[in-house]
Amino acid sequence: MATRSSNWAAKSAWLLAKDLKSEFRTRYALNAILMFALTTLTVVSFSFGTSPLSSRLTSSLFWLVIFFSSMSGLAQVFVKEEESRTVNILRLIATPGTVLLGKFLFNLALLLLLEIVIVPLFIILMNLSILNLWLFLSVLLWGSLGLVCATTIIAAIISKAHVKGALFAVLSFPILLPLLITAIDGTRLSLEGKALSAGWSDLRLLISYVVVMFTASVLLFDFVWSE
C-alpha cells in the first residue's frame, strides 16, 4: 500500500515538473494571464484613479481581475496535451487520479504566481487598506483553491471541443459564480476590518465549495479522461 501511494505521488510530481518545464520554456499560459491581469489592472486603476471606492466595489474589482485573468491561462493545462498529441501517452503511463492531481497542482502554481504579482500591484494602485489581513489571506487562499478545483475539471471537459477558449469561460462562470460572490463578501469584510469570526460563514462556504468541487472532480475525471 505504501509503495503504491509513493508511486502515485511520484507520478503526480513528475507530471507537475513536466508541465512546469514546458510552461517556463514556452511561457504561453503564464504570459497570457499576466498580460491580461496587468492590462485589466491598469485600466481599472486609471478609470477610478484616486477616487474613494466602497469596500464592496473594491473587493468586486479585485476578484474580477483574478477571475478573468485566470480564464486566459488555466484552460491550457489539458488543451496543450490535446494539441501536442500527448494525451494517449499520459493514459498509458499514469492513472486518471495521478493526472488530475498533477494538473491541479500545476494550475494552482500558475494561479499563485499570478497572485504574487497582482495582489501587491492591486493594493498599491488602488491605494487599498486591508484592516484584517488574516481574513483577507484566508479568503484569498480558499477562493484560489476553489477556482483551481473548478477550472481544472472544466479544462478537461472542454479540451476536445473546437471552440475551447469561449466554451471555457461560458462553462466556468455559472459554476464559479457562488465562489465569486462568497469571496467578494469575505474580502469586503476584511477591508472593513471585521473580525475573523464575522467572516467565518463566508470561509465555511468557501471550504465547502472546495471540498464539493474536488470530490466531484475525482468522481467525474475518470469518465472524462477515458472519453
Backbone as CSV, one residue per row, in Angstrom:
resi,resn,N_x,N_y,N_z,CA_x,CA_y,CA_z,C_x,C_y,C_z
1,MET,0.827,-1.205,0.000,0.000,0.000,0.000,0.866,1.261,0.000
2,ALA,1.935,1.248,0.840,2.830,2.400,0.921,3.555,2.603,-0.405
3,THR,3.966,1.471,-1.040,4.657,1.564,-2.320,3.746,2.131,-3.391
4,ARG,2.482,1.700,-3.385,1.525,2.193,-4.369,1.274,3.682,-4.178
5,SER,1.155,4.119,-2.917,0.919,5.535,-2.640,2.112,6.385,-3.050
6,SER,3.332,5.894,-2.742,4.527,6.648,-3.116,4.680,6.713,-4.625
7,ASN,4.342,5.634,-5.331,4.396,5.614,-6.782,3.388,6.594,-7.371
8,TRP,2.191,6.660,-6.784,1.143,7.585,-7.217,1.593,9.025,-7.028
9,ALA,2.202,9.319,-5.850,2.690,10.669,-5.575,3.850,11.026,-6.497
10,ALA,4.725,10.060,-6.765,5.876,10.317,-7.627,5.438,10.643,-9.048
11,LYS,4.433,9.944,-9.547,3.950,10.220,-10.900,3.270,11.585,-10.974
12,SER,2.539,11.956,-9.918,1.919,13.282,-9.886,2.983,14.374,-9.866
13,ALA,4.047,14.148,-9.074,5.149,15.116,-9.011,5.866,15.199,-10.353
14,TRP,6.046,14.052,-11.012,6.682,14.049,-12.337,5.842,14.829,-13.346
15,LEU,4.537,14.640,-13.297,3.653,15.346,-14.218,3.684,16.854,-13.960
16,LEU,3.703,17.235,-12.687,3.810,18.654,-12.340,5.115,19.237,-12.852
17,ALA,6.219,18.521,-12.649,7.524,19.004,-13.108,7.559,19.121,-14.631
18,LYS,6.949,18.159,-15.321,6.900,18.196,-16.786,6.153,19.429,-17.275
19,ASP,5.001,19.705,-16.669,4.206,20.858,-17.081,4.911,22.173,-16.760
20,LEU,5.577,22.228,-15.613,6.295,23.448,-15.245,7.455,23.709,-16.208
21,LYS,8.202,22.655,-16.569,9.296,22.817,-17.527,8.770,23.285,-18.883
22,SER,7.670,22.676,-19.315,7.081,23.057,-20.592,6.586,24.492,-20.576
23,GLU,5.980,24.896,-19.451,5.441,26.258,-19.348,6.555,27.292,-19.314
24,PHE,7.604,27.045,-18.547,8.689,28.019,-18.469,9.525,28.050,-19.749
25,ARG,9.379,27.015,-20.583,10.049,27.022,-21.876,9.264,27.853,-22.892
26,THR,7.937,27.728,-22.864,7.099,28.462,-23.823,6.490,29.733,-23.231
27,ARG,6.180,29.687,-21.925,5.565,30.799,-21.187,4.235,31.229,-21.814
28,TYR,3.522,30.277,-22.425,2.272,30.632,-23.097,1.190,31.023,-22.106
29,ALA,0.867,30.135,-21.185,-0.204,30.413,-20.214,0.201,31.521,-19.253
30,LEU,1.465,31.499,-18.799,1.933,32.498,-17.842,1.900,33.897,-18.431
31,ASN,2.383,34.038,-19.660,2.340,35.346,-20.312,0.909,35.808,-20.548
32,ALA,0.041,34.870,-20.896,-1.350,35.229,-21.175,-2.044,35.783,-19.930
33,ILE,-1.904,35.084,-18.805,-2.605,35.536,-17.600,-1.977,36.805,-17.029
34,LEU,-0.649,36.922,-17.115,-0.002,38.120,-16.585,-0.323,39.351,-17.422
35,MET,-0.285,39.222,-18.743,-0.587,40.362,-19.606,-2.042,40.783,-19.462
36,PHE,-2.951,39.810,-19.388,-4.361,40.138,-19.214,-4.586,40.815,-17.864
37,ALA,-3.946,40.281,-16.831,-4.112,40.845,-15.488,-3.556,42.254,-15.402
38,LEU,-2.368,42.478,-15.954,-1.749,43.802,-15.903,-2.549,44.818,-16.709
39,THR,-3.053,44.383,-17.865,-3.872,45.284,-18.684,-5.161,45.656,-17.961
40,THR,-5.837,44.664,-17.412,-7.087,44.908,-16.687,-6.852,45.789,-15.467
41,LEU,-5.798,45.498,-14.740,-5.480,46.268,-13.536,-5.135,47.717,-13.875
42,THR,-4.419,47.926,-14.971,-4.070,49.282,-15.389,-5.313,50.071,-15.784
43,VAL,-6.205,49.423,-16.535,-7.448,50.084,-16.954,-8.297,50.453,-15.740
44,VAL,-8.400,49.528,-14.783,-9.193,49.778,-13.579,-8.610,50.932,-12.770
45,SER,-7.286,50.927,-12.587,-6.660,51.974,-11.776,-6.776,53.344,-12.433
46,PHE,-6.652,53.417,-13.759,-6.793,54.694,-14.452,-8.242,55.160,-14.489
47,SER,-9.169,54.221,-14.536,-10.594,54.579,-14.599,-11.064,55.208,-13.298
48,PHE,-10.627,54.649,-12.176,-11.094,55.137,-10.882,-10.117,56.117,-10.236
49,GLY,-8.827,56.046,-10.651,-7.846,56.980,-10.133,-7.756,56.936,-8.621
50,THR,-7.766,58.115,-8.029,-7.679,58.213,-6.569,-9.052,58.362,-5.918
51,SER,-10.110,58.153,-6.701,-11.459,58.283,-6.156,-11.696,57.221,-5.094
52,PRO,-12.236,57.592,-3.955,-12.512,56.600,-2.901,-13.622,55.644,-3.341
53,LEU,-13.384,54.378,-3.183,-14.355,53.359,-3.574,-14.864,52.647,-2.338
54,SER,-16.082,52.160,-2.431,-16.634,51.383,-1.324,-15.899,50.055,-1.234
55,SER,-15.915,49.447,-0.065,-15.234,48.162,0.127,-15.844,47.067,-0.737
56,ARG,-17.152,47.133,-0.970,-17.800,46.123,-1.821,-17.353,46.249,-3.266
57,LEU,-17.278,47.477,-3.781,-16.841,47.681,-5.158,-15.372,47.292,-5.324
58,THR,-14.545,47.651,-4.350,-13.125,47.309,-4.419,-12.914,45.805,-4.414
59,SER,-13.609,45.102,-3.531,-13.467,43.642,-3.474,-14.008,42.980,-4.738
60,SER,-15.059,43.552,-5.318,-15.601,43.019,-6.579,-14.587,43.172,-7.702
61,LEU,-13.960,44.340,-7.795,-12.945,44.566,-8.821,-11.755,43.638,-8.629
62,PHE,-11.382,43.402,-7.384,-10.250,42.523,-7.071,-10.485,41.115,-7.600
63,TRP,-11.655,40.561,-7.323,-11.920,39.192,-7.753,-12.240,39.102,-9.241
64,LEU,-12.749,40.150,-9.820,-12.966,40.153,-11.270,-11.635,40.115,-12.016
65,VAL,-10.654,40.854,-11.520,-9.330,40.821,-12.137,-8.743,39.416,-12.060
66,ILE,-8.845,38.775,-10.900,-8.314,37.417,-10.738,-9.075,36.433,-11.617
67,PHE,-10.408,36.554,-11.645,-11.231,35.611,-12.423,-10.914,35.684,-13.910
68,PHE,-10.993,36.877,-14.490,-10.803,36.995,-15.935,-9.354,36.721,-16.335
69,SER,-8.408,37.042,-15.475,-7.006,36.727,-15.773,-6.781,35.224,-15.795
70,SER,-7.352,34.524,-14.827,-7.180,33.068,-14.767,-7.854,32.376,-15.937
71,MET,-8.948,32.940,-16.434,-9.647,32.340,-17.569,-8.775,32.293,-18.817
72,SER,-7.819,33.213,-18.914,-6.992,33.280,-20.118,-5.853,32.264,-20.122
73,GLY,-5.610,31.587,-18.993,-4.480,30.673,-18.958,-4.716,29.297,-18.385
74,LEU,-5.649,29.162,-17.450,-5.816,27.881,-16.760,-6.392,26.783,-17.642
75,ALA,-7.061,27.160,-18.735,-7.626,26.149,-19.634,-6.550,25.377,-20.371
76,GLN,-5.355,25.949,-20.475,-4.298,25.339,-21.283,-3.755,24.043,-20.701
77,VAL,-4.082,23.752,-19.456,-3.498,22.597,-18.783,-3.816,21.282,-19.501
78,PHE,-4.998,21.169,-20.100,-5.348,19.974,-20.872,-5.349,20.245,-22.374
79,VAL,-5.602,21.497,-22.755,-5.638,21.838,-24.182,-4.292,21.556,-24.839
80,LYS,-3.204,21.907,-24.161,-1.879,21.699,-24.767,-1.545,20.221,-24.917
81,GLU,-2.119,19.360,-24.056,-1.912,17.922,-24.218,-2.607,17.421,-25.483
82,GLU,-3.802,17.959,-25.746,-4.526,17.589,-26.964,-3.805,18.101,-28.198
83,GLU,-3.332,19.345,-28.134,-2.686,19.947,-29.303,-1.342,19.298,-29.611
84,SER,-0.621,18.895,-28.582,0.670,18.233,-28.797,0.538,16.724,-28.965
85,ARG,-0.682,16.213,-28.858,-0.996,14.788,-29.043,-0.227,13.897,-28.064
86,THR,-0.166,14.341,-26.829,0.490,13.536,-25.785,-0.526,12.899,-24.841
87,VAL,-1.816,13.048,-25.163,-2.861,12.519,-24.284,-2.770,11.004,-24.155
88,ASN,-2.596,10.319,-25.283,-2.546,8.853,-25.249,-1.351,8.342,-24.461
89,ILE,-0.233,9.074,-24.506,0.942,8.676,-23.737,0.654,8.794,-22.242
90,LEU,-0.014,9.884,-21.855,-0.368,10.066,-20.450,-1.308,8.971,-19.970
91,ARG,-2.227,8.551,-20.833,-3.158,7.484,-20.455,-2.425,6.176,-20.196
92,LEU,-1.326,5.967,-20.906,-0.577,4.712,-20.754,0.296,4.697,-19.509
93,ILE,0.861,5.847,-19.149,1.856,5.857,-18.070,1.307,6.337,-16.732
94,ALA,0.103,6.898,-16.713,-0.426,7.455,-15.458,-1.903,7.136,-15.307
95,THR,-2.334,6.969,-14.072,-3.746,6.741,-13.783,-4.495,8.083,-13.840
96,PRO,-5.825,8.052,-14.010,-6.584,9.307,-14.037,-6.383,10.161,-12.795
97,GLY,-6.334,9.516,-11.610,-6.134,10.275,-10.376,-4.796,10.990,-10.349
98,THR,-3.764,10.336,-10.857,-2.438,10.942,-10.921,-2.438,12.158,-11.839
99,VAL,-3.079,12.008,-12.996,-3.155,13.117,-13.966,-3.918,14.292,-13.371
100,LEU,-5.043,14.007,-12.729,-5.854,15.072,-12.135,-5.069,15.844,-11.082
101,LEU,-4.374,15.131,-10.200,-3.612,15.799,-9.148,-2.468,16.629,-9.729
102,GLY,-1.756,16.065,-10.712,-0.655,16.795,-11.330,-1.123,18.063,-12.012
103,LYS,-2.241,17.978,-12.741,-2.778,19.153,-13.430,-3.336,20.168,-12.431
104,PHE,-3.937,19.674,-11.358,-4.446,20.563,-10.320,-3.303,21.359,-9.684
105,LEU,-2.211,20.687,-9.363,-1.062,21.357,-8.744,-0.428,22.361,-9.706
106,PHE,-0.412,22.032,-10.992,0.143,22.966,-11.975,-0.701,24.231,-12.066
107,ASN,-2.018,24.067,-12.143,-2.906,25.234,-12.192,-2.802,26.066,-10.919
108,LEU,-2.653,25.380,-9.784,-2.504,26.097,-8.513,-1.211,26.915,-8.507
109,ALA,-0.121,26.318,-8.983,1.150,27.039,-9.053,1.039,28.246,-9.982
110,LEU,0.339,28.063,-11.101,0.158,29.153,-12.068,-0.652,30.293,-11.456
111,LEU,-1.721,29.953,-10.740,-2.554,30.975,-10.114,-1.806,31.693,-8.991
112,LEU,-1.007,30.956,-8.223,-0.225,31.579,-7.150,0.802,32.552,-7.711
113,LEU,1.430,32.201,-8.836,2.364,33.121,-9.486,1.652,34.388,-9.930
114,LEU,0.438,34.219,-10.456,-0.362,35.383,-10.852,-0.661,36.269,-9.650
115,GLU,-1.071,35.667,-8.556,-1.463,36.444,-7.378,-0.270,37.107,-6.697
116,ILE,0.906,36.491,-6.783,2.108,37.118,-6.215,2.383,38.453,-6.900
117,VAL,2.048,38.534,-8.178,2.257,39.779,-8.930,1.075,40.727,-8.777
118,ILE,-0.135,40.190,-8.912,-1.331,41.028,-8.998,-1.753,41.612,-7.656
119,VAL,-1.720,40.823,-6.599,-2.222,41.307,-5.306,-1.453,42.532,-4.809
120,PRO,-0.114,42.504,-4.769,0.595,43.722,-4.336,0.332,44.918,-5.247
121,LEU,0.284,44.677,-6.572,0.020,45.775,-7.503,-1.373,46.360,-7.296
122,PHE,-2.353,45.498,-7.054,-3.719,45.974,-6.817,-3.766,46.824,-5.554
123,ILE,-3.086,46.379,-4.515,-3.067,47.124,-3.253,-2.425,48.508,-3.453
124,ILE,-1.332,48.542,-4.223,-0.628,49.809,-4.440,-1.418,50.757,-5.342
125,LEU,-1.859,50.241,-6.495,-2.529,51.097,-7.476,-3.894,51.585,-6.991
126,MET,-4.592,50.751,-6.220,-5.916,51.132,-5.734,-5.853,51.768,-4.344
127,ASN,-4.622,51.944,-3.842,-4.420,52.540,-2.512,-5.284,51.820,-1.464
128,LEU,-5.133,50.509,-1.446,-6.012,49.653,-0.653,-5.497,49.509,0.774
129,SER,-6.409,49.605,1.714,-6.087,49.393,3.122,-6.800,48.127,3.600
130,ILE,-6.018,47.118,3.975,-6.580,45.858,4.458,-6.541,45.882,5.979
131,LEU,-7.700,46.007,6.588,-7.768,46.159,8.041,-7.716,44.835,8.790
132,ASN,-8.050,43.737,8.119,-7.927,42.409,8.721,-7.188,41.511,7.733
133,LEU,-5.860,41.470,7.865,-5.022,40.750,6.902,-5.268,39.250,6.934
134,TRP,-5.482,38.674,8.127,-5.675,37.228,8.236,-6.946,36.782,7.528
135,LEU,-8.004,37.552,7.670,-9.246,37.219,6.973,-9.057,37.360,5.470
136,PHE,-8.365,38.411,5.048,-8.101,38.631,3.624,-7.326,37.463,3.021
137,LEU,-6.255,37.033,3.704,-5.431,35.932,3.193,-6.189,34.605,3.221
138,SER,-7.031,34.400,4.230,-7.816,33.156,4.311,-8.808,33.066,3.162
139,VAL,-9.492,34.178,2.889,-10.449,34.209,1.773,-9.718,34.014,0.445
140,LEU,-8.565,34.659,0.297,-7.784,34.524,-0.932,-7.324,33.090,-1.139
141,LEU,-6.879,32.431,-0.060,-6.404,31.049,-0.153,-7.513,30.103,-0.577
142,TRP,-8.644,30.133,0.153,-9.719,29.194,-0.148,-10.431,29.545,-1.455
143,GLY,-10.503,30.835,-1.760,-11.067,31.231,-3.053,-10.215,30.750,-4.208
144,SER,-8.902,30.817,-4.052,-7.986,30.353,-5.100,-8.075,28.840,-5.269
145,LEU,-8.152,28.106,-4.160,-8.292,26.645,-4.245,-9.583,26.257,-4.950
146,GLY,-10.679,26.949,-4.627,-11.942,26.673,-5.294,-11.882,26.991,-6.773
147,LEU,-11.224,28.078,-7.114,-11.070,28.465,-8.516,-10.295,27.417,-9.298
148,VAL,-9.232,26.904,-8.693,-8.412,25.887,-9.355,-9.169,24.563,-9.483
149,CYS,-9.886,24.170,-8.425,-10.664,22.919,-8.469,-11.670,22.934,-9.623
150,ALA,-12.393,24.034,-9.747,-13.429,24.125,-10.774,-12.832,24.210,-12.174
151,THR,-11.821,25.057,-12.355,-11.275,25.263,-13.697,-10.505,24.051,-14.216
152,THR,-9.926,23.254,-13.328,-9.167,22.085,-13.780,-10.080,21.043,-14.405
153,ILE,-11.202,20.736,-13.757,-12.111,19.746,-14.330,-12.821,20.293,-15.556
154,ILE,-13.130,21.599,-15.566,-13.750,22.199,-16.747,-12.780,22.184,-17.922
155,ALA,-11.496,22.443,-17.653,-10.487,22.398,-18.710,-10.410,21.004,-19.329
156,ALA,-10.549,19.970,-18.501,-10.531,18.601,-19.018,-11.754,18.333,-19.892
157,ILE,-12.897,18.875,-19.508,-14.141,18.650,-20.252,-14.097,19.313,-21.627
158,ILE,-13.564,20.553,-21.687,-13.623,21.310,-22.951,-12.393,21.074,-23.833
159,SER,-11.436,20.266,-23.384,-10.186,20.114,-24.130,-10.382,19.517,-25.519
160,LYS,-11.472,18.769,-25.712,-11.712,18.150,-27.011,-12.658,18.976,-27.885
161,ALA,-13.152,20.087,-27.366,-14.064,20.930,-28.136,-13.292,21.769,-29.147
162,HIS,-14.007,22.259,-30.175,-13.362,23.067,-31.205,-13.149,24.503,-30.735
163,VAL,-14.135,25.084,-30.051,-14.045,26.469,-29.582,-13.724,26.428,-28.090
164,LYS,-12.481,26.156,-27.771,-12.102,25.889,-26.392,-12.150,27.131,-25.513
165,GLY,-11.571,28.239,-25.982,-11.468,29.435,-25.155,-12.818,29.987,-24.737
166,ALA,-13.720,30.165,-25.706,-15.041,30.708,-25.404,-15.846,29.753,-24.537
167,LEU,-15.758,28.462,-24.833,-16.517,27.470,-24.079,-16.032,27.391,-22.639
168,PHE,-14.739,27.564,-22.430,-14.178,27.506,-21.074,-14.769,28.608,-20.205
169,ALA,-14.814,29.831,-20.721,-15.367,30.948,-19.953,-16.863,30.786,-19.722
170,VAL,-17.576,30.309,-20.748,-19.030,30.147,-20.640,-19.391,29.107,-19.585
171,LEU,-18.668,27.991,-19.553,-18.951,26.937,-18.572,-18.470,27.322,-17.177
172,SER,-17.367,28.062,-17.102,-16.775,28.372,-15.807,-17.597,29.373,-15.013
173,PHE,-18.141,30.386,-15.691,-18.778,31.472,-14.958,-19.944,31.018,-14.076
174,PRO,-20.929,30.267,-14.591,-22.034,29.862,-13.696,-21.596,28.935,-12.567
175,ILE,-20.561,28.111,-12.808,-20.078,27.215,-11.769,-19.306,27.989,-10.704
176,LEU,-18.584,29.018,-11.135,-17.765,29.799,-10.207,-18.519,30.959,-9.568
177,LEU,-19.730,31.245,-10.030,-20.474,32.390,-9.501,-20.678,32.330,-7.990
178,PRO,-21.109,31.186,-7.410,-21.232,31.140,-5.932,-19.913,31.398,-5.232
179,LEU,-18.816,30.875,-5.788,-17.498,31.101,-5.206,-17.138,32.583,-5.236
180,LEU,-17.371,33.232,-6.374,-17.015,34.645,-6.519,-17.829,35.526,-5.579
181,ILE,-19.126,35.257,-5.476,-19.983,36.055,-4.591,-19.520,35.930,-3.139
182,THR,-19.204,34.708,-2.731,-18.749,34.477,-1.348,-17.386,35.107,-1.102
183,ALA,-16.468,34.950,-2.068,-15.127,35.522,-1.918,-15.177,37.049,-1.878
184,ILE,-16.036,37.640,-2.690,-16.189,39.101,-2.689,-16.689,39.589,-1.335
185,ASP,-17.663,38.875,-0.780,-18.205,39.276,0.517,-17.162,39.120,1.623
186,GLY,-16.406,38.018,1.595,-15.364,37.814,2.597,-14.254,38.850,2.493
187,THR,-13.889,39.200,1.266,-12.875,40.236,1.062,-13.373,41.590,1.548
188,ARG,-14.643,41.870,1.303,-15.240,43.131,1.786,-15.136,43.230,3.309
189,LEU,-15.434,42.138,3.990,-15.354,42.140,5.452,-13.924,42.386,5.933
190,SER,-12.954,41.824,5.218,-11.557,42.026,5.616,-11.125,43.472,5.397
191,LEU,-11.633,44.101,4.337,-11.295,45.503,4.079,-11.935,46.424,5.122
192,GLU,-13.086,46.012,5.640,-13.779,46.818,6.648,-13.254,46.558,8.058
193,GLY,-12.315,45.622,8.195,-11.725,45.342,9.497,-12.578,44.485,10.406
194,LYS,-13.504,43.723,9.821,-14.332,42.840,10.639,-13.486,41.705,11.214
195,ALA,-13.928,41.169,12.323,-13.205,40.073,12.975,-13.294,38.796,12.137
196,LEU,-12.355,37.887,12.405,-12.348,36.615,11.680,-13.644,35.849,11.892
197,SER,-14.227,35.980,13.063,-15.489,35.303,13.354,-16.623,35.831,12.469
198,ALA,-16.558,37.118,12.104,-17.593,37.693,11.247,-17.531,37.124,9.834
199,GLY,-16.334,36.742,9.403,-16.183,36.175,8.072,-16.191,34.662,8.050
200,TRP,-16.458,34.042,9.205,-16.423,32.578,9.279,-17.473,31.929,8.400
201,SER,-18.640,32.543,8.273,-19.677,31.951,7.418,-19.222,31.921,5.963
202,ASP,-18.551,32.984,5.502,-18.018,33.003,4.138,-16.903,31.972,3.978
203,LEU,-16.047,31.865,4.983,-14.967,30.887,4.908,-15.520,29.460,4.872
204,ARG,-16.556,29.190,5.645,-17.172,27.855,5.625,-17.733,27.529,4.257
205,LEU,-18.365,28.518,3.632,-18.894,28.303,2.281,-17.776,28.037,1.281
206,LEU,-16.675,28.777,1.402,-15.541,28.571,0.501,-14.918,27.200,0.702
207,ILE,-14.745,26.799,1.961,-14.182,25.480,2.253,-15.107,24.377,1.738
208,SER,-16.405,24.541,1.943,-17.375,23.558,1.449,-17.336,23.471,-0.068
209,TYR,-17.197,24.609,-0.718,-17.123,24.641,-2.189,-15.900,23.861,-2.667
210,VAL,-14.759,24.071,-2.005,-13.535,23.363,-2.385,-13.714,21.856,-2.221
211,VAL,-14.275,21.434,-1.103,-14.473,20.007,-0.841,-15.413,19.392,-1.881
212,VAL,-16.519,20.068,-2.153,-17.502,19.549,-3.110,-16.914,19.476,-4.513
213,MET,-16.241,20.544,-4.947,-15.690,20.577,-6.295,-14.563,19.566,-6.473
214,PHE,-13.717,19.416,-5.449,-12.629,18.447,-5.568,-13.173,17.016,-5.594
215,THR,-14.173,16.740,-4.757,-14.793,15.408,-4.748,-15.470,15.110,-6.073
216,ALA,-16.210,16.101,-6.603,-16.873,15.928,-7.901,-15.849,15.718,-9.014
217,SER,-14.723,16.430,-8.932,-13.676,16.284,-9.945,-13.092,14.875,-9.934
218,VAL,-12.841,14.352,-8.738,-12.288,12.996,-8.612,-13.265,11.964,-9.169
219,LEU,-14.551,12.142,-8.873,-15.562,11.188,-9.333,-15.796,11.266,-10.840
220,LEU,-15.725,12.472,-11.408,-16.035,12.657,-12.823,-14.833,12.483,-13.732
221,PHE,-13.642,12.696,-13.210,-12.473,12.768,-14.092,-12.180,11.449,-14.796
222,ASP,-12.394,10.340,-14.129,-12.135,9.037,-14.758,-12.964,8.897,-16.027
223,PHE,-14.237,9.300,-15.952,-15.098,9.221,-17.147,-14.663,10.219,-18.217
224,VAL,-14.355,11.461,-17.806,-13.940,12.495,-18.756,-12.625,12.109,-19.436
225,TRP,-11.686,11.611,-18.677,-10.359,11.287,-19.196,-10.387,10.086,-20.130
226,SER,-11.328,9.189,-19.903,-11.403,7.961,-20.712,-12.131,8.173,-22.031
227,GLU,-12.892,9.257,-22.145,-13.673,9.501,-23.352,-12.771,9.952,-24.501
